[in-house]
């Protein structure tokens, strides 16, 4: 894979790298809080500490790194320039300021000014991102299915954060027909499916063949996946609001879309030119499989498996496998496929062809990456086992492994972003 394949028409490392740093620190903070949660992990999910961890993972970790990488990858997808660097920087500043306020508010369970201002700032940051994406696509001569995925996902993200802000105000003002807790499922699934899933499919269907060095493409199949996911989402919203109890049926078109996406990834893998698959891609491909774990848990929770819905920890396991499983695994893998190219372009682009330069993969530690991968996978499996069996000791041990994985990730990220050219 050549660095030029990810080179964009406008160098955005000064915009993109802060997102990666912020996300890395957020991941570490979330794992530390998880390790300090103890018996809270065996109780109901709606409690201050767990709400704080969930929003660190959803916003500080998943959303921030996706926002950053999207600013870098969007010009590749549309074969044009990003509309505005200032809007990109503004989206970072606003979201970076709002997320800690929200997390603090959840941690102390106070829905006063910290939660409200945090929500307002996050929404303003997301709106900046949506405007930037929309105008970038509008100005480009190359509108394609991948860019449409990104824009639609950004719109769903704005809907998610807007609903979240409404729920924050409703906790104290009570202007909705029901309390905020009744709408948490709507808020959560718009974010998971509309933002994370739609964007991962749209960008992943471009990046996986690129990094596999595969010529496979199937726009028709991607349009079907796009239609199924959005149909399921719209149906979910309508059924949730008007036919509550039937909204679980909306998972069917989304499940079909997931199966089609797995087929797309498999075809890209089979058509690859490079036969050897590196560790980063193995971890990213694993995330495609891991997405079915929360789907299976959701089926159990929905009562489709007789008697299994009474088992403790299922709701916790559902959220854990999404944020610490599927989303985290793809980020851990793709960080070290995308960030090295960004840093390489920053440091060596002007010297390419003039002096000997390292490969992007040489800029980070393979040892740290392997250590991160092993501790993460073992920690994930043990933690999930501990949740399903309410084993506090196992939860404490496995959460320590997840902290170790986050430390390895942070060390490698900072090794990358602090890299400088050897002038010898």
URGIWO-V953282 format. One record per helix or strand of 3 or more residues. SS is the DSSP state (~ for helix, > for strand). FROM is the first residue (numbers start at 0). LEN is the number of residues. If there is no record, write none. Layout:
SS	FROM	LEN
SS	FROM	LEN
This chain:
~	2	4
~	12	23
~	37	5
~	47	31
~	84	24
~	112	27
~	144	29
~	179	33
~	218	24
~	246	24
~	278	23
~	307	3
~	313	38
~	359	4
~	365	24
~	391	26
